[in-house]
Amino acid sequence: MAAASIVFRRSNPAYSSELLRHAYQLFEFADKYRGKYDSSITVAQKYYRSVSGYNDELLWAAAWLYQASNNEYYLNYLGKNGDSMGGTGWAMTEFGWDVKYAGVQTLVAKFLMQSKAGLHAPVFERYHQKAEYFMCSLIGKGGRNIQKTPGGLIFRQRWNNMQFVTGASFLATVFSDYLTSSRGSLKCAAGNVAPSELLSFAKSQVDYILGDNPRATSYMVGYGNNFPRQVHHRGSSIVSIKVDAKFVACRQGYATWYSRKASDPNVLAGALVGGPDAYDNFADERDNYEQTEPATYNNAPLLGILARLGGGHGGYNQLLPVVVPAPNPVVAKPKPAPKPNPASSSSPITIVQKMTTSWNDKGKTYYRYSTIVTNKSYKTLKDLKLSISKLYGPLWGLAKSGNSYGFPTWLNSLPAGKSLEFVYIHSTSPADVSVSSYNLG
């Protein structure tokens, strides 16, 4: 809920505040009445037994509460309990729904890179070292490396191995950006590693998932030509009511539909199944739950990686304070006021900027600017190069090349009469945006 409160902070401040309030309450309850959840919900022990205990969850919650609130209580909690609760002690080679230490170590390393550790810097440095241990193990340059299949996929266990693949790859993706933003490198037993190597590793795992593997199989249902057709999923294995309106009882659904050897009548598009074994083998059979069962904790990290790979970096600094804006937006006007910035009176390209929102964070006002670039000509605009100066924050919607900016990776040209938008955030008046060069054709 703390993480979700960040997502909704601008679009729905009331809901965001409610999420954060309940997150505070839950943390207080969990910290006061410590214990493993499956000691109370004993039926879960058969399927989702808590092996790691609860200390990693308490640290994980404290880290996200600090990220969402900047409340020093949670920063101090991480500093005071990091050693005793295992946050600085466990050298991990996995990250999943049960064992969250690697995630804690990655997020706390971010706080250290942001110079937020204060008196807890020595403890946070130990978190950071363990985060590096995990990252080095992923790329095969650590003291103890993660097992991989002959085709290069992370392999942790037979039952739903894919959760570890997407979870670890997500951490590698964000840690790569943290290092890039801090202009640092990954320190491994085999030597220093550039942040780009971590991102390349994450991409290799996604490529494997989507079909670049020895079987040429996509493990995302509905993606590509060769994907799982007998998913271990009740709704997918039963015919749609739109096709056959007859009532299907629970037992009938199992006996009649689940046991069929035919392909699923309902394609569970986008679901990520458990994946292959340690030797890249995969049996597409509905009762092979270890390999064909989908899970939300498989998909969730993958979405984050795909968003990063699809959107590109664009110079975005992951360590800027504007990553976590103030909970209550404050309307303010920058000085001087933003104004249209045409390329020139005779130019076929117009550039118009406007401030769309502002907020205060630790006594400093930040502004979000929207910039519209319009092709006023009767021809297609190509090879656009923009010069942007006096920019002191992150920018989205353009691709940077050297000292100039061009079309984003998903756009090659701008048809006649069409516009593109990019946005940026910083704490002063609008940046200077002008056209350096372009072609019309």
Secondary structure, 3 states (H helix, E strand, C coil): CHHHHHHCCCCCHHHHHHHHHHHHHHHHHHHHCCCCHHHCCHHHHHCCCCCCCCHHHHHHHHHHHHHHHCCHHHHHHHHHHCCCCCCCCCCCCCCCCCCCHHHHHHHHHHHHHCCCCHHHHHHHHHHHHHHHHHHHHHCCCCCCCCCECCCCCECCCCCCCHHHHHHHHHHHHHHHHHHHHHCCCEEECCEEECHHHHHHHHHHHHHHHCCCCCCCCCCECCCCCCCCCCCCCHHHHCCCCCCCCCCCCHHHHHHHHHCCCCCCCCCCCCCECCCCCCCCCCCCCCCCHHHHCCCHHHHHHHHHHHHHHHHCCCCCCCCCHHHCCCCCCCCCCCCCCCCCCCCCCCCCEEEEEEEEEEEEECCEEEEEEEEEEEECCCCCEEEEEEEEECCCCCEECCEEECCEEECCCCCCEECCCCEEEEEEEECCCCCEEEEEEEEEC
